[in-house]
C-alpha cells in the first residue's frame, strides 16, 4: 500500500489506506525553516522525522509518494494529438515554451485527464525545477524508500475530484489556505480547468498578533473568531488581520473573474475551503459575505472519504486512488534525465578516446618516421661521410621538429584527461542523487 507523505512548511501529513474505507492519517510538526516554498532546507532533520514517524506509527514504507507544495510548479491543461510515447517529450516542451524560464532546468511530465476524440487527448502538463525534484530524491534515499514517486498537490487534488460523484457542469473552486501558501483550483464538474498558488505569509500575521498582545501563542491563532461580529468588537484585531483576509479574498475573487471570462461564462456555484487555516472560526462566513458566493464544507464534496480533521489531509487524498494509465511522477522523470545524461557522457568519452587515439597514433607515426629518417640518414653517413657530413644547424632543426611533435602529443593527452575528469564529475553527481 502506498504511503503518502504530504510535506508542507509547518506540518507533514501521512496518509495510508488500511482497507477500502478506512484510512490511517498522522500529522507531525516540521521544524521552523525546514521547508521554503517546497524546497528542503534541512534534509537530515526532515528524514529523521519521517523515519521515526513511520516506525512509531507502523506505516508500511515499500511504496512512498512525496507530495510537494510549491508555487514554482507550472501547470497547463490543453489538448494534444495522440502520438507515440517517445514523441511526447517534444510536444510537451513546445507547449511549455514561454511558460518556464529555462526548459533545460525543468522536468516536464504529464497525464491524460480526458479523452478528447479519436485523435486528441486533454492532458495536464506540469513542469518542476530539477533542483527541487533532486532534493526530494535525496530525501527518499535517506528515508530508505524502495519504490518512490514525487508528485505535486495540484495533481493530487485533481485526481481526488475525478473520483467523486460531482455533477457535470458544476463549477467549483477549491481553496487550500495553508500556513504559508494559498492554493486555488478551478473545476468544471470533474474536469480540472486552472490552478494558482500564491504566498500569503500566515506566519507573519500570526507573529505580529502575538507581538501586539492579541495572541498568547501560535496555537491560539487557529482559535481566533473571524466572524464579522467579533471583528467589529475588536478594532485592533480587525486592523491587524484585515490585510491577511483581504489578500485571500482578492485571490479567490480573481479566480471567480477568470471563470466568468471563459467561453462558458457560467459563475462559480460554490467555494470549498480546506487546509489548516480553513478551520478558523468565522472564516467561511467572512469569505462568503465578501464574495457573495456560497462557501461550503469540503466534506459535502468528498462523500466517500471519512477522515477526522479532513481539512488537513485533502491535498494528499488523491494519491490513495489507483492511477489510471500514465501518471505524473517527477522521480521517474528525473531518473530518465539522469540516464540520458549518462548516455551522452559515455558517447562524449568514447568520442574523446577515439579522437585522442587518432592523435596519439598520428603523433607516433610522425615520430617513427622521423626516427626512421634519422636512421637512414646515419646509414648514408657511413657511406658518403667524406662528402655530406650534416651541419650542426641541420641537426638542431631536426631535434626542434621532434620536440614540437612531442609537445603536440602531450596536449592531446591532457585534453583526454580533461574529458575523463568531466565524465567522472557527472558520475559523482548522479551518485549524490541516488
C-alpha positions in Angstrom: 0.0 0.0 0.0 1.2 3.5 -0.9 2.2 5.8 2.0 1.6 9.4 1.0 3.9 11.9 2.7 2.4 15.4 2.2 5.1 17.9 3.1 4.1 21.4 4.0 6.0 24.3 5.6 4.6 23.6 9.1 3.3 20.0 9.0 4.0 16.7 7.4 0.8 14.7 6.8 1.0 10.9 6.5 -1.9 9.1 4.7 -2.2 5.3 4.1 -5.2 3.3 3.1 -5.8 0.4 5.5 -8.7 -1.1 3.6 -11.4 0.1 1.2 -13.0 2.6 3.5 -10.5 3.1 6.4 -7.5 5.5 6.2 -4.7 5.9 8.7 -3.6 9.6 9.0 -1.0 11.2 11.1 0.4 14.8 11.3 3.7 15.9 12.7 5.2 19.3 13.1 8.1 20.4 10.8 11.0 22.4 12.5 10.7 26.0 11.6 12.7 26.9 8.5 13.0 23.3 7.2 10.9 24.0 4.1 10.9 27.1 2.0 8.3 27.2 -0.9 8.6 23.4 -1.2 12.4 23.4 -1.2 14.0 21.3 1.6 16.5 23.2 3.7 17.4 20.8 6.4 17.2 17.4 4.8 18.8 15.3 7.5 16.4 16.5 10.2 13.4 16.0 7.9 14.5 12.5 7.0 14.8 11.6 10.7 11.3 12.9 11.5 9.8 10.8 8.6 11.7 7.6 9.6 10.7 8.0 13.3 7.0 8.6 12.4 6.9 5.6 10.1 8.5 3.4 12.8 6.3 4.6 15.7 3.0 4.6 13.7 4.0 1.3 12.0 3.4 2.5 8.5 4.4 0.3 5.5 7.0 2.1 3.5 7.5 -0.2 0.5 5.9 2.4 -1.7 6.3 6.1 -0.9 4.7 9.1 -2.5 6.2 12.5 -1.7 3.8 15.4 -2.2 5.2 18.9 -2.8 3.6 22.2 -2.1 5.3 25.0 -4.1 4.5 27.9 -6.3 7.3 27.0 -8.6 5.4 24.3 -10.5 4.0 25.5 -13.8 0.7 23.9 -14.9 -1.0 23.9 -18.3 -4.2 22.0 -19.3 -4.6 21.6 -23.0 -5.4 19.2 -25.9 -2.6 17.3 -27.6 -2.7 14.9 -30.6 -2.4 11.2 -29.7 1.2 10.3 -30.5 3.7 7.6 -29.6 5.2 7.9 -26.1 8.7 8.6 -27.5 7.2 11.6 -29.4 5.6 13.2 -26.4 8.7 15.0 -24.9 9.0 17.2 -28.0 5.3 18.1 -27.9 5.4 18.9 -24.1 8.5 21.1 -24.5 6.8 23.1 -27.3 3.7 23.6 -25.1 5.7 24.9 -22.2 7.8 27.4 -24.3 7.4 30.8 -22.8 5.8 29.5 -19.6 9.1 28.4 -17.9 12.3 30.4 -17.9 14.7 27.6 -19.0 13.5 24.3 -20.3 16.8 22.7 -19.6 16.5 23.3 -15.8 12.9 21.9 -15.6 11.4 18.5 -15.5 8.2 18.2 -17.7 5.7 15.5 -17.1 2.0 14.9 -18.0 -1.1 12.7 -17.6 -4.2 12.3 -19.7 -7.2 13.7 -17.8 -9.8 13.2 -20.5 -10.0 11.5 -23.9 -10.9 14.3 -26.3 -11.5 12.4 -29.5 -10.0 9.7 -31.7 -7.0 11.9 -32.5 -6.6 14.1 -29.4 -6.4 13.9 -25.6 -6.9 16.5 -22.9 -3.8 16.5 -20.8 -2.4 18.2 -17.7 1.2 19.2 -18.2 3.4 20.1 -15.2 6.9 21.5 -15.1 9.1 21.4 -11.9 12.6 22.8 -11.3 15.1 20.0 -11.5 16.8 21.3 -8.3 13.5 20.9 -6.4 13.0 17.3 -7.5 16.6 16.5 -6.7 16.2 17.5 -3.0 13.2 15.1 -2.7 15.2 12.3 -4.4 17.9 12.8 -1.7 15.2 12.7 1.0 13.8 9.4 -0.5 17.3 7.9 -0.3 17.8 8.9 3.3 14.4 7.6 4.3 15.2 4.3 2.6 12.4 4.2 0.0 12.4 1.1 -2.2 9.8 2.4 -4.6 9.2 6.1 -4.8 7.0 8.7 -6.5 7.3 12.5 -6.5 4.1 14.4 -7.2 2.6 17.9 -6.5 -0.6 18.7 -4.6 -2.3 20.2 -7.7 -2.3 16.8 -9.5 -3.4 15.0 -6.3 -6.4 17.3 -5.8 -7.3 16.9 -9.5 -7.3 13.1 -9.1 -9.3 13.4 -5.9 -12.1 15.3 -7.7 -12.1 12.9 -10.6 -13.0 10.1 -8.2 -16.0 12.0 -6.6 -19.7 11.9 -7.8 -19.8 15.5 -8.9 -22.5 16.8 -11.2 -21.5 17.7 -14.7 -21.5 21.4 -15.2 -21.0 22.3 -11.6 -18.3 25.0 -11.4 -16.3 24.7 -8.1 -13.3 26.5 -6.6 -11.2 24.5 -4.1 -9.2 26.9 -1.8 -6.5 25.4 0.4 -5.5 28.0 3.0 -2.2 26.8 4.4 0.4 28.1 6.8 2.4 29.9 4.1 0.5 29.4 0.8 -2.9 29.7 -0.8 -3.7 27.1 -3.4 -6.7 27.7 -5.7 -8.2 25.1 -8.1 -11.0 25.6 -10.6 -13.1 22.7 -11.7 -15.9 22.3 -14.3 -17.6 19.2 -13.0 -14.7 16.7 -12.6 -12.5 18.4 -15.2 -9.6 20.5 -13.9 -9.5 23.9 -15.5 -6.9 26.0 -13.8 -4.7 26.2 -10.6 -2.9 29.0 -9.0 -0.6 29.1 -5.9 0.4 32.3 -4.1 2.3 33.0 -0.9 0.1 34.5 1.9 2.6 34.6 4.8 0.2 33.3 7.5 3.2 33.1 9.9 4.0 36.8 9.5 0.5 37.8 10.6 0.4 35.3 13.4 3.7 36.5 14.8 2.5 40.1 14.6 -0.6 39.3 16.5 1.5 37.6 19.2 3.8 40.6 19.3 0.9 43.0 19.7 -0.6 41.0 22.6 -3.6 39.8 20.6 -2.5 36.1 20.9 -0.8 34.1 23.7 0.9 31.6 21.4 0.9 30.1 17.9 -1.9 27.6 18.6 -4.2 30.5 19.7 -4.2 31.7 16.1 -6.4 28.8 14.9 -8.8 29.7 17.7 -9.4 33.2 16.6 -13.0 34.2 15.9 -13.1 35.9 12.5 -16.8 36.4 12.3 -17.8 40.0 11.3 -19.5 40.4 14.7 -16.3 39.5 16.6 -14.1 41.7 14.4 -16.4 44.7 14.9 -16.0 44.4 18.6 -12.1 44.2 18.5 -10.9 47.0 16.2 -7.2 46.4 16.9 -7.6 42.7 15.8 -9.5 43.8 12.8 -6.8 46.3 11.7 -4.1 43.7 12.1 -5.8 40.7 10.5 -7.7 42.6 7.7 -4.8 42.7 5.2 -4.4 39.0 5.6 -8.1 38.3 5.0 -8.3 40.8 2.2 -5.4 39.1 0.3 -7.2 35.8 0.5 -10.5 37.4 -0.7 -8.7 39.1 -3.6 -7.1 35.9 -4.9 -10.3 34.0 -4.7 -12.1 36.9 -6.5 -9.6 36.7 -9.3 -10.4 33.0 -9.8 -14.2 33.9 -9.9 -13.5 36.6 -12.5 -11.3 34.1 -14.5 -14.2 31.7 -14.7 -16.6 34.5 -16.0 -14.1 35.3 -18.7 -14.1 31.8 -20.1 -16.3 30.8 -23.0 -18.9 29.2 -20.8 -19.3 32.4 -18.7 -21.1 30.3 -16.0 -20.4 31.6 -12.5 -18.8 29.6 -9.7 -21.5 27.7 -7.8 -19.6 27.1 -4.7 -16.2 27.6 -2.9 -14.8 24.7 -0.8 -12.2 25.6 1.9 -9.6 23.2 3.3 -6.2 23.3 4.8 -5.0 24.1 8.3 -6.3 27.7 8.3 -9.7 26.7 7.0 -10.6 25.5 10.5 -10.6 29.1 11.8 -13.9 30.1 13.2 -15.9 32.5 11.1 -13.6 32.4 8.1 -16.1 30.7 5.8 -18.8 33.3 6.6 -16.3 36.1 6.2 -15.4 34.9 2.6 -19.0 34.2 1.7 -20.2 37.7 2.7 -17.2 39.3 0.9 -17.6 37.4 -2.4 -21.4 36.8 -2.4 -20.7 33.2 -3.3 -21.7 30.1 -1.2 -18.8 28.7 0.8 -19.4 25.1 1.8 -17.8 22.3 3.8 -15.3 20.2 1.8 -17.0 17.1 3.3 -20.0 17.8 1.1 -17.9 17.3 -2.0 -15.9 14.3 -0.7 -18.8 12.0 0.1 -16.8 8.7 0.1 -14.0 10.0 2.4 -14.2 9.7 6.2 -11.3 11.1 8.0 -11.0 13.0 11.2 -9.7 16.6 10.7 -10.4 16.1 7.0 -9.3 19.7 6.1 -5.7 18.8 7.0 -5.5 15.8 4.6 -7.4 16.8 1.4 -4.4 17.7 -0.7 -2.9 14.2 -0.3 -6.1 12.1 -0.6 -5.9 11.9 -4.4 -2.8 9.8 -4.1 -4.7 6.9 -2.5 -6.7 6.2 -5.6 -5.2 3.8 -8.2 -3.6 5.5 -11.2 -5.4 5.1 -14.4 -2.8 4.9 -17.2 0.0 7.4 -17.5 0.5 9.4 -14.3 2.8 12.2 -13.2 5.9 11.1 -11.4 8.9 13.5 -11.3 11.0 10.9 -9.6 10.8 8.7 -12.7 11.2 11.7 -15.0 14.4 12.8 -13.2 15.8 9.2 -13.4 15.2 9.2 -17.1 17.0 12.5 -17.4 20.0 11.1 -15.5 20.1 8.0 -17.7 20.1 10.2 -20.8 22.8 12.4 -19.5 25.0 9.4 -18.6 24.5 8.0 -22.1 25.5 11.4 -23.6 28.6 11.5 -21.3 29.6 8.0 -22.4 29.2 9.0 -26.0 31.4 12.0 -25.4 34.0 10.0 -23.6 34.2 7.4 -26.3 34.5 10.1 -28.9 37.2 11.7 -26.9 39.2 8.4 -26.7 38.8 7.9 -30.5 40.0 11.5 -31.2 42.8 11.2 -28.7 43.7 7.8 -30.1 43.9 9.2 -33.6 46.1 12.0 -32.3 48.4 9.6 -30.4 48.6 7.2 -33.4 49.3 10.2 -35.7 51.9 11.5 -33.3 53.6 8.1 -33.0 53.6 7.7 -36.8 55.3 11.1 -37.2 57.8 10.3 -34.5 58.5 6.8 -36.0 59.0 8.4 -39.5 61.5 10.9 -38.1 63.4 8.2 -36.3 63.5 6.1 -39.4 64.6 9.0 -41.5 67.3 9.7 -38.9 68.4 6.1 -39.0 68.6 6.1 -42.8 70.5 9.3 -42.7 73.0 7.8 -40.3 73.4 4.8 -42.6 74.0 7.1 -45.5 76.6 9.0 -43.5 78.7 5.8 -43.2 78.8 5.5 -47.0 79.3 9.1 -48.0 80.7 10.6 -44.8 83.5 12.3 -46.6 81.2 14.1 -48.9 77.9 15.0 -47.0 78.6 15.5 -43.2 75.4 17.2 -41.8 75.9 20.6 -40.3 75.1 21.4 -36.6 72.3 23.7 -37.8 70.6 20.8 -39.6 70.8 18.5 -36.6 69.2 21.3 -34.4 66.4 21.7 -36.9 65.6 18.0 -36.8 65.6 18.0 -33.0 63.4 21.0 -32.9 60.8 19.3 -35.1 60.7 16.2 -32.9 60.2 18.4 -29.8 57.3 20.1 -31.4 55.6 16.8 -32.2 56.2 15.6 -28.6 54.6 18.8 -27.2 51.6 18.3 -29.5 51.2 14.7 -28.2 51.3 16.0 -24.6 48.5 18.5 -25.3 46.4 15.7 -26.8 46.8 13.5 -23.7 46.0 16.5 -21.5 42.7 17.1 -23.4 41.8 13.4 -23.0 42.4 13.6 -19.2 40.2 16.7 -19.0 37.3 14.9 -20.8 37.7 11.9 -18.4 37.6 14.3 -15.4 34.3 15.8 -16.6 32.7 12.4 -17.0 33.9 11.4 -13.5 32.3 14.5 -12.1 29.0 13.8 -13.8 29.0 10.2 -12.4 29.7 11.6 -8.8 26.7 14.0 -9.2 24.5 11.1 -10.2 25.6 9.2 -7.0 24.6 12.2 -4.9 21.0 12.0 -6.2 20.8 8.2 -5.7 
